[in-house]
Amino acid sequence: MLRQAFDLAQPAIAAALPGEAAEALRAALVKRGASYFQARLYRRPAGRLTSVRHWEAGGFLTRHDPGGWVGGESSRYICFDCNPLLEPVARKVSRFDFADFAPRSDRRYGRYWEAMGEGRVGTGIGAMAFGPDDTIAAVHIGFAERDIDASERQAVGLAGAIAAQHMLDSGSAPAREPAEVLLSARECDVMAYVCEGKTDWEIGAILGVSETTARFHADNARRKLGASNRAHAVARYIARFGFQ
């Protein structure tokens, strides 16, 4: 899964500018069968987060919408009348399925998924990276199929998070220190295993240290990378170090 994610994100990581990175990821995902794609780099509006204010923040980099769905009645419904995806923005969630915040079993989201279906989105995957001054890089990916393989979901979501982090970094001032200067050799070792999905116990066993020590190094790396959680740390680490 990790190799698949890196291969998908690699063209985006190689791009110099946010818009170029977004285009590179869009092309890779459409080739993989994505029916919808949108990338944004924007600043979260101050105050109460509403659908209208979130949309008006702008920052749209690229979009793949072959059916011209965006701007139509069903698209406006999910953007303004029923937008459960404001929650992951407010909570700073790095990777998520749309269904995490709009459960299909909940009747309140019946019209939401009907509207999504009209845009050929049966599965929705989101990824975001969060920077200083409330800057956000966000990627929304849609597939027409309602059920896709779990490993495929994970690979696409992680690729989106890696690319979003690169969009954020490439659009920021170059004064930020590179991660290579900040992380110790042991922290890099631990993060490499975190990227592979290893638990603290497994990492400790591999490196010959206690679970507590492994967690200590992982938490230190996460803080130094400026990540809000481990999933965010993985995206930042891979975006800056690549995949070994």
Secondary structure, DSSP 8 states (H G I E B T S, - for coil): -HHHHHHHHHHHHH-SSHHHHHHHHHHHHHHTT-SEEEEEEEE--SSS--HHHHHHT--EEEEE-TT--TTSHHHHIIIIIS-TTHHHHHHT-SEEEHHHHS-TTSGGGHHHHHHHHHTT-SEEEEEEEE-GGGEEEEEEEEES-S---HHHHHHHHHHHHHHHHHHHHHTS-TTS--HHHHS-HHHHHHHHHHHTT--HHHHHHHHTS-HHHHHHHHHHHHHHTT-SSHHHHHHHHHHHH---
